[in-house]
Amino acid sequence: MSIDNELELDEGSGYLVSVSDLMSGLVFIFIITLVAFILNFQDAAQRTARVQEKMETEIERLNTVKKRMESNDYIRAKLLQELQRRLEEEHGIIVNVDEAHGVLRLTENAITFASGSAQLNDDNLIKLKAIRNVLEDVLPCFAINLAASLSSCEGEKKDHAYLEAIFIEGHTDNTRYRGDDTGKLNWQLSVNRAIKTYMELVSASELLKSMDNDNNEAIFSVSGYGEERPISGHRHHVPTDDQANRRIDLRFIMTPPEFTDAEKELLIKGFKG
């Protein structure tokens, strides 16, 4: 073999060695890149799993808080239903219940007021006494200062289900006193009706008067709305002598459950989200 041929072979072998080294380097780089990708993927998957687990935990806690809030509404609805049932079955007194707003409505089928008057006749006073007796039987288990001491309340679940307030709300129809264009006298009349009902229901009962909320405040109070809150189907555009609107509503407010700071944050997130 000539010297020229040997040189050509050496040069070709060197070229092949360089290509082989290059391929080996590329394979090594690919393996390193693949390993890095796998490690990053595993790390991302772990982070995703931790975030998902945290979200599931927060959702579970939020659902627990939500159930506690819904429990209040549920127990209040059962309370209103029980009052309605007993008034009808035991005394023949028909009342309406608005569960969503916590209202026990003493319609004209329960008690009635004459137009422009806050007085009640003997028949209405007898009905109010019957209503008072039912309230005395049912409500003390929902008063935080009485429930623990009453044997009749034993075994009943009352967590987060105590009464915060009961508003005795007076109303009028939209007929006004002569010369009163503002309706101010109707507001005063509605308050007087609420006060009259309060005197017959609460002031006449040592038990109901003693009911307090968790702030040691009296549960019963009064308010008046004049003609501003007619019942559904009884909204009139002209002055109308409507006995249905001359009524008393009992509005029940439950004490909200207590929340930790973490639970409050969850609620805020829940309302925003």
Disulfide bonds with the S-S distance in Angstrom:
Cys141-Cys153 1.95
